[in-house]
Amino acid sequence: MPGEISRRTVIASAAIVPVAALTAAAQTPPPSALSDAQLRLLAAFVDRIIPKDELGPSASECDVPIYINRSLGDYLAAEKPAFIEGLEATDAFARRSQERAFIELTPDKQDAVLTAMESGNAEGFANARVFFNRARRLALEGMFGDPYYGGNKNFAGWDLIQYPGPRLATTAADQKMGVDIKPYHHSAYGGSGENHGH
């Protein structure tokens, strides 16, 4: 994350999200894994990874924190203690280095905190780089995964990368090079995804 965080950088790194991570079973919403304060901190964190700009909404506007929270309360429950510890360490590092809580910092200072974490230069935060990379990975999953799992609200992530959506069949015209394909805003699990399949 050297220099400015951009949506284009996020899109480029989205290719590393495996399909398996986006198709884990999620039948009913698990209980909240994070407190309200932790969710606010997470929202501020992921909004610097995927900020709102002229190309689309921010991570929190796309319900990325909801996706992460549900995952930590379900199939990633074993990661919950380490993730909460990472969130708390992020805030503690922000207070030490910037003299304010992370959510109270300007975007530039939040970026400085995250840049130090990603580069491994967050003094006193031993696993900063590991936590940053894990949180970024989960943010990408929440932004670009199927809305059924809680993120990608209004299919904004799919629209951003021009993914037309899952379909059982396509026409010959849709398969031609250079053709704009009309988005199919439906979850792979049926419906428009507005209620995230729950």
C-alpha positions as CSV (number, residue, x, y, z in Angstrom):
1,M,0.0,0.0,0.0
2,P,2.8,2.4,-0.7
3,G,1.5,5.9,-1.6
4,E,-2.1,6.6,-2.2
5,I,-4.7,3.9,-1.7
6,S,-6.8,3.6,-4.8
7,R,-9.8,1.6,-5.9
8,R,-7.8,0.4,-8.9
9,T,-5.2,-1.2,-6.6
10,V,-8.0,-3.0,-4.8
11,I,-9.5,-4.2,-8.0
12,A,-6.1,-5.5,-9.2
13,S,-5.6,-7.5,-6.0
14,A,-9.2,-8.9,-6.1
15,A,-8.0,-11.5,-8.5
16,I,-6.3,-13.3,-5.6
17,V,-9.7,-14.1,-3.9
18,P,-10.3,-17.8,-4.4
19,V,-13.8,-19.0,-5.5
20,A,-13.8,-21.4,-2.4
21,A,-13.7,-18.4,-0.1
22,L,-16.8,-16.9,-1.7
23,T,-18.8,-20.1,-1.6
24,A,-18.7,-21.2,2.0
25,A,-22.0,-22.3,3.4
26,A,-24.1,-19.6,5.1
27,Q,-27.7,-20.7,5.8
28,T,-28.7,-18.4,8.7
29,P,-27.0,-15.3,10.1
30,P,-24.7,-16.2,12.9
31,P,-24.7,-14.1,16.1
32,S,-22.6,-10.9,16.0
33,A,-19.0,-11.7,16.5
34,L,-18.0,-8.1,17.1
35,S,-19.2,-5.3,19.4
36,D,-20.7,-2.1,18.1
37,A,-17.4,-0.3,18.8
38,Q,-15.4,-3.0,17.1
39,L,-17.7,-2.8,14.0
40,R,-17.2,1.0,13.8
41,L,-13.5,0.5,14.0
42,L,-13.7,-2.2,11.3
43,A,-15.8,0.0,9.1
44,A,-13.2,2.8,9.3
45,F,-10.4,0.3,8.5
46,V,-12.0,-1.2,5.5
47,D,-13.2,2.2,4.2
48,R,-9.5,3.1,3.8
49,I,-8.9,-0.2,1.9
50,I,-11.9,0.5,-0.4
51,P,-12.8,4.2,-0.1
52,K,-15.8,5.8,-1.7
53,D,-14.8,7.6,-4.9
54,E,-16.2,8.5,-8.3
55,L,-16.2,4.8,-9.3
56,G,-18.4,3.6,-6.5
57,P,-19.3,3.3,-2.8
58,S,-17.0,2.5,0.1
59,A,-16.6,-0.9,1.7
60,S,-18.9,-0.1,4.6
61,E,-21.5,1.2,2.2
62,C,-21.3,-2.2,0.5
63,D,-21.8,-4.0,3.9
64,V,-18.2,-5.4,4.0
65,P,-18.2,-5.2,7.8
66,I,-21.4,-7.2,7.9
67,Y,-19.7,-9.9,5.8
68,I,-16.6,-10.0,8.0
69,N,-18.7,-10.0,11.2
70,R,-20.9,-12.9,10.0
71,S,-17.8,-14.9,8.9
72,L,-16.2,-14.4,12.3
73,G,-19.4,-15.6,13.9
74,D,-19.6,-18.7,11.7
75,Y,-17.0,-20.5,9.6
76,L,-14.1,-18.2,10.8
77,A,-15.1,-18.4,14.5
78,A,-11.6,-19.8,15.3
79,E,-10.1,-16.6,14.0
80,K,-12.3,-14.3,16.1
81,P,-10.0,-13.8,19.1
82,A,-7.0,-13.0,16.8
83,F,-9.0,-10.7,14.7
84,I,-10.4,-8.8,17.7
85,E,-6.9,-8.6,19.1
86,G,-5.7,-7.1,15.7
87,L,-8.5,-4.5,15.7
88,E,-7.6,-3.5,19.3
89,A,-3.9,-3.4,18.4
90,T,-4.6,-1.2,15.4
91,D,-6.5,1.3,17.6
92,A,-3.7,1.2,20.2
93,F,-1.1,1.8,17.5
94,A,-3.1,4.8,16.1
95,R,-3.3,6.3,19.6
96,R,0.5,5.9,20.1
97,S,1.5,7.1,16.7
98,Q,-1.2,9.7,15.9
99,E,-2.5,10.5,19.5
100,R,-6.1,9.7,18.6
101,A,-8.3,6.7,18.2
102,F,-8.3,5.3,14.6
103,I,-11.9,6.3,13.9
104,E,-11.1,9.9,15.0
105,L,-8.2,10.3,12.5
106,T,-8.4,12.1,9.2
107,P,-8.2,9.8,6.1
108,D,-4.6,10.8,5.5
109,K,-3.6,9.8,9.1
110,Q,-5.6,6.6,8.9
111,D,-3.7,5.8,5.7
112,A,-0.4,6.5,7.5
113,V,-1.4,4.0,10.2
114,L,-2.4,1.3,7.7
115,T,0.7,2.0,5.6
116,A,2.9,1.4,8.6
117,M,1.1,-1.8,9.4
118,E,1.3,-3.1,5.9
119,S,5.0,-2.4,5.6
120,G,5.8,-4.0,9.0
121,N,6.8,-0.6,10.5
122,A,4.1,-0.3,13.1
123,E,6.2,0.0,16.3
124,G,4.9,-2.1,19.2
125,F,2.5,-4.0,16.9
126,A,4.2,-7.3,16.3
127,N,1.7,-8.9,14.0
128,A,0.6,-5.7,12.2
129,R,1.4,-6.9,8.7
130,V,-0.3,-10.3,9.2
131,F,-3.5,-8.6,10.6
132,F,-3.5,-6.0,7.8
133,N,-3.2,-8.6,5.1
134,R,-6.0,-10.8,6.7
135,A,-8.3,-7.8,7.1
136,R,-7.7,-6.7,3.5
137,R,-8.3,-10.2,2.2
138,L,-11.7,-10.4,4.1
139,A,-12.6,-6.9,2.8
140,L,-12.0,-8.1,-0.8
141,E,-14.2,-11.2,-0.2
142,G,-16.9,-9.0,1.3
143,M,-16.7,-6.5,-1.6
144,F,-16.6,-8.9,-4.5
145,G,-18.3,-12.1,-3.2
146,D,-21.9,-13.1,-3.6
147,P,-24.3,-10.8,-1.7
148,Y,-25.8,-13.9,-0.2
149,Y,-23.0,-13.8,2.4
150,G,-23.6,-10.3,3.6
151,G,-21.4,-8.0,1.5
152,N,-21.5,-6.6,-2.0
153,K,-24.6,-4.6,-1.3
154,N,-26.6,-3.7,-4.4
155,F,-24.0,-5.7,-6.4
156,A,-21.7,-2.6,-6.3
157,G,-18.6,-4.8,-6.2
158,W,-19.6,-6.8,-9.2
159,D,-20.5,-3.7,-11.1
160,L,-17.1,-2.2,-10.3
161,I,-15.2,-5.1,-11.9
162,Q,-17.9,-5.5,-14.6
163,Y,-18.8,-9.0,-13.5
164,P,-22.2,-9.6,-15.0
165,G,-23.3,-12.1,-12.4
166,P,-23.8,-15.9,-12.4
167,R,-26.0,-17.3,-15.2
168,L,-26.9,-20.7,-16.4
169,A,-26.7,-19.8,-20.1
170,T,-25.6,-16.9,-22.3
171,T,-26.4,-16.0,-25.9
172,A,-23.9,-16.1,-28.7
173,A,-24.1,-12.3,-28.8
174,D,-23.1,-12.1,-25.1
175,Q,-20.0,-14.2,-25.8
176,K,-18.5,-11.8,-28.5
177,M,-15.5,-9.8,-27.7
178,G,-16.0,-6.1,-26.9
179,V,-19.7,-6.5,-26.1
180,D,-21.2,-4.8,-23.0
181,I,-23.1,-7.5,-21.1
182,K,-26.1,-6.4,-19.2
183,P,-25.6,-7.1,-15.5
184,Y,-27.6,-9.9,-14.0
185,H,-28.1,-8.8,-10.5
186,H,-29.0,-12.0,-8.8
187,S,-27.2,-14.1,-6.2
188,A,-26.0,-17.6,-7.2
189,Y,-28.5,-18.7,-4.5
190,G,-31.5,-17.1,-6.1
191,G,-33.1,-13.7,-5.8
192,S,-31.7,-10.2,-6.0
193,G,-29.5,-10.6,-3.0
194,E,-31.0,-7.6,-1.3
195,N,-31.7,-9.6,1.9
196,H,-28.4,-11.4,1.5
197,G,-30.2,-14.8,1.3
198,H,-31.2,-14.8,4.9
